[in-house]
């Protein structure tokens, strides 16, 4: 939707001008208008920045940008919030046509390489950002953003990162059972056994059976022993049938064989797992960091979620000697297109949203983990120890050293998802699954784009 922030700013400006005019009558020399009256709106040059994005939500951005306009007189924002698919379709076309867009909220992994030729490298406009701005952001996120285009150049300032797999728990129910958050697969198996026996109407663990989530859990398991394995395989540095990946496939399949993860969950799609969890019908939810909002008591009240406290942490360690990990990838970055004629003003908006007072505003939605190192969540958002500890754990997992990979959608949807699905359903052995994945990948039809 276009122009929301600008409309609010215009209304506020009109009210302010009216009050000034009313209060200034009679001031000034005889026959001369007061200074404020002498300056017409036309005398005040206003720059309008066109800002396209799919993140954060429009309601959040409206409030955030109103604050930016208040603290940056002379700059107004024309906002266009698109859903992800629409942005991926319309943005390349608009930039190709030379449309004057000043700031873009860019899905770093998915779109940087696609539109890089129409963007200004950050090096061309970072002089308008505060000195030392890079040191204030997570180095790992900046590094990932710098690799996204494949040419070694940084085209956007990352707002934050996202990732998974993350496990969420109905902390109230877990407490009633007298159980702690599971750290290992053995811990989880013990709790699952109890739930099946004592709480037959509650699903122990729910997750999406769609390819992206199945792959994420697999690479979480493999990453517990070797965080670089997934990226190495997808970059062609190691084969899909490498012994370490066969071991991970074996361990992954065993979770279903032993009933730790139930095959019935493979039929769940989209938001259904989160809905079941939110209705109190599941003890654990395996999802990504965007579900961190479940930690917020106000969010749960607003959405009618019938769960008391919610906890969060790493997916339990499966392989011996493994360590808790989660994939962490740079999420949305703020880029300045070549078509922009207001790079200095655009940089001020980028600074506000990625480094300044705008961060706490959008971060309260808890759908992206801020890259800003010294960021602290408003205490009103996270109430209670389970929420505070859970958010800290998610931030730690996503921000430090886990598997960092981005799979080609074609391979995931046409090959990998089906093979993993067959594995966890017991239709194919781990070795055969690995061989099939390696054969399809080596065929050269999937180039990682």
N, C-alpha and C positions, 0 to 999 in steps of 0.2 A: 504494500500500500504506500502511496507516495505522499510526501509533504506533511506528515503528522507533526514532526518536531517544529517545522517552520510555521505551521498554523498556530501552534501554542505560543511560539515566540512572538508572532505577529500580534496575537490577542493581548499578550502581556505588555508588549511595547505600546500598543494603543492605549491601554489603561494607564500606563506610566506617563505617557505624554499628556493625557487628559488631566491627571493629578498635578503635573508640573505646571500646566497652563492655568489651572484653577488657583494654585498657590502663589503664582508669580505676578498676578495682576497688580498694577500700581508701582511695580519696581522699575528701576531704570530712570533715566533723565526724561524730562518732559519732551514729548514728541518723538522719543526714541523707543523702539520695542525692546523688551528685556532680551538679554543675550540668548536665552534658550528659545525665545520666540523668533528671534532673527534667523536662527539656523533651521532651515526646513529639512524634512527627511531627504530631499534630493541632495542636500549639502553633505550628508553623511553617506559615504560610499560603503555599500554593503556587498560582501562577497557571499555568494550562495554556492555551497559545496554540494555536489550530487554524490550521494553515498548509497552504493548497492551492497546488499549483504543477505545472507540467509541465517546469520547468527549475530546476536542473540534474538530472543523473541521480540516482536514489535512493541508489545506493551513495555517491556524492559527498556528497549532502546529509546522509546518516546520520552520517558522520564530522564534517562541518562543524557540524551542529547539536549533536552531543555536546560539541564544544568550546564552543559558545555556552552550553549548559546548565551546563558546568563553571565558566565565568567569570561566569555570571549566576544564582547560587543563588536559588531561589524561583520560577524560571520553567522550565516544561517545555514541550516542543513535541509536539503531536500532528500528525504529518505525513501528508499525503495527496498522493502523487505520481500524477498522471494523465497519460495521453498527450495530445497536443495536441487531437485531435478530441474526446476525452472531456471535457476541461476546457471547451472551447467549448460543449459540450452541457449539462454538469451545472452549471457555475458560475452562469449566469443563472438557472436554475431554483432553485438553492439560495439565492441572494441574494434572489430574489423571495419565497421562502417564509420569509425571515427567519432562516435558519440562522446560528448564531453562529460565523462564520468571522472570524479576527482578522487574518490576513495572506494576501494572494493574490499569487502570482507571475503577473503579467498579461502576456500577449502584447500589447504596447502598441498596435501598429498595427491588429491584428485585432479587439481586444475592448474597448478603452477606451470607445468610443462606445456600445457595446452595453450595458455595465453601469454607466456613469458615475452614473446616478441612485441606485445602491445603494452607491456608494463615498463616503468622506469626502474632500473635496479636501485635498491635502497642507497647504494653508494652515491647516487646522483642527487639525493635530497636529504640525506641524514645529517647534513650540516645544520639543518633547521631543527633537529632533535637535540635534547640536552647532551652535553659532553658525557661520555662514559655510559651511554644508554645501554650498550650491549652487556656491560658487566652487571646490570641490574636485572637481567633476564636469565632464565635457565639456559646454560650453555648448550645443553643437549638438545633443547628445542630449537635454538638458533641454528645449530649444526644440521639438524634434520631439515629445517626450512631452506638452508643454503644448498642442500643436496637435491631438493625436490625438482629443480629444473634440469638437472643433469649437466649444467655448464659451469658449475662452481660459483654461480652468482646468487646473492640473496635478493629476492624480489618482494618480500613482504616482512613486516615486523610481526612475529607471532604473538597472539593474544594468550594462547595457552595450549594445553595438550589434553588428550583423551586416551582411553585405552581399556584394557581388560585382559583376561577375565577377572572380574571382581565378584566375590561372594558376599551377599547380603543375608542377614539373619533376623528373624523375628526375635529380638533380644528378650522380650517379655516372656515369650513361650520357652525360649531356651533356658531362661532363669528358672521357670517353673519346673523344668526337667532336671534342674541342678547340673546342667552341662555348661562347659566353657566353649567359646568359639573354637571350632576344630582347626588344628594346625597341620595335621597329616591326614592322609586318606584313611588310615586305621582309626583315627579319632572320628572322622566323618562316618565311617562304616558302623562304628559302635552306636552313634546317635541315630543313624538311619534305622538300624535294627530295633532300637527302642521305640522310635516313632511308629514304625509299622505295627508293632505289637500293642502299644499303649494309646496311640492316637490314630486309629484306622481311617478317620475322615480327613486327615492332614497328609498332604504329599510331602515327603522328606525334602526333595530337591526338585526345583523346576528350572528350566532353561529353554531357549528356543532351539528347535531342531533344524533350523535353516543353516545353509552352508557356512555363512560367516561366523556364526557362534560355534559350530562344531570345529571349525578350523582354529578359532581363537583358543578353545580349551585344549586342543591338541598341542598348539605351539606354546601354551602356558606350561603344559606338562613337560615338553621337551626343554623349554627355557629354564625350568627349575634346575636342570643339570648343566645346560649349556645355553646361555642367553643369546648367543650369536647364531645358533643353529638355523633358526627359521630364515633369518636374513641371508645367511650363506647359501642355503638351498635355493631360495628364490632368486639369488643373484648368480646361480650357476657355479658357485665355488665348491659346493658339495652336492652329491647326488641325493635324490629322494630316497634311495635305498641304502643310505649310509647307516652303519650299525647303530649309531645313537638315535636316529630317527625311527629305525625298526624297534628299538627298545621303548621309545616313547609311544609308538603305535600299540605295542604289546601292553604296556601299562594302561593306556587309555582304554583299550578294549576290555581289559580285566575289570575296570570299574563297572562296566555294564554286566559282565559275566557274573560278578559277585553281588549285583543288585545295589551297589552304592549309588549309581546313577540308574534311573529306571528307563527302560526303552519306551515306555508310554509317553515320556516327555518329548520324544523325538517328533511327536505329532503336533506339538505346540508351535505356533508361529506368531510373528509380530509382537504385539503388546500383551498377548495372552499370558505368558509366564508372570509378568509384572502384575497383571490383574489378579491372578490367583494368589500371589504373595500379598498383594494389598487387601485382599478379602480375608486374609488370615487362613487361607486354605493350603499354604505351603510354609514350611519352616525356613528353608533356604532358597534364595534366588541367585542364579549365576547369570550375570549380565555384564554391562560395561560401566565405565565411570559416570556416564550420563545419568544413571539411576542414583547417583549420590544424593539427589534431591529427596529421596526417601528418608534420609537422615533428618530432614527438617520437620519438626513437629507442626509448624504452620502450614507447610505444604501438605502434610498428611491430613490435617484438618480441612483444608480448602478442597482437597480432592476426595474427601470422604473415605480415606484409607483406614480400614478397621484393624490397625496394628498399633500396639503401644510403642515402646522404644524399638529402634532399628539399629543394628550393629553392622559393621562392614570390615572386610579384611581380604587377605589373599585367598585364592583357590588353594585348598589343602595340598601340601607337598605329597606327591605320589611316588616318585622314584627315590631310592635310598641315597642319602647324602645330598639331596636337593635342597634348594633354598626358595623361599617365597618370591614370586615375580609376577609381573603383569606387563603386558605390552604397553608401551607409551609412545604415542605419535603426536607430532605437532598437528594441531587442529586448524583453527581459523587464523589467518594472517591478514594484516592490513596492508594493501598495496596501493600504489599511486599509478594510474595509467598514463601513458605518454600523451593522451589526448587532454589531460588536465592542464588548465592554464593558471591554476592556483596552488602550486606545489607547496609554497610556504604555509599557507592556511591549511592545506591538506595534512601537512606534517604536524600541525598543532592538534588536529583531530586525532591523528594516529597516537601522538603522545598521550593525550587525555585518555584514550581507550585502552592503550597497552601498558602505559607507565604511570598514569596519573589517577585523578579522583574518579574516573569512570570505571576503574577496575572493580572496586567493591560493589558498584551498582549492578553490573552484569554478572559478577561472580556469585551473587546471592542466589541466582537461579540454579547454581551447582550442576550445570551441564558441561562445563569446561573447567579444567584445573588451570588457574592463572599461571603464566610463565614468570610473573613478577616475583622475585625472590623474597622480598620482605612483606608480601601480602599476608594479611591476617583476616580471616573471616569474621564478620560482625558477630559478636557474642549472642545477639538476639536470633540469629539464624540457626545456630547449633545449641540446642538446650539439652543438657544432660551429658554424662560421661560417655555413654555408648555412641552418641552422635559426634562428639568432639574427637574421641579416639578413632572412630571409623573414618571420619574425613581426613584426619592426619595420616592414617594408614593408606588411604587411597592416594593421597597426594604423594606420599613417599613411594608407593609402588609405581605409579604412573611416571614419576619424575626421575627415577634413578635406576638405570642399568638393566631394565628388563628387555625382552625381545622387541626389537624395533623392525617392523616389516610392513610391507604393503603389497598384498597379492593382486595379480591381474584378475580382473573380474571374470574374464572369459574362462580362464583356467579353473577358477573357483567354482563357477556355476555349472560348467559343462563336464568337468572331470573330478576335481578334488572333493567337492561336496558329496558327490555320488559315492566315491570310493570310501570316504570316511564314514558315510552313512551305512554302507555295506559292512564295514569293519565293526562298528559298534552294534550292529544287528546280528553279528556272528555269521555273516554270509561269505566272508573272505578272511584269510589269515593275515596277520600283520606283514609277513614277508611278501605275500602276494599283493597286498595293498601297496606296499612300498615299491615293488617292481612295476606295478601298473602305473603308479604316479610318475615314476622315473621314465618309463617308456613314453608316456604321453608328453611329458615335459621336454624330453630329448628330441621329440619330433620336430621342434622348431616352430610350431604354430603359435606359441605363446611367448611374447617378448617382454612381458613385465610391464607393458603400458596399460 
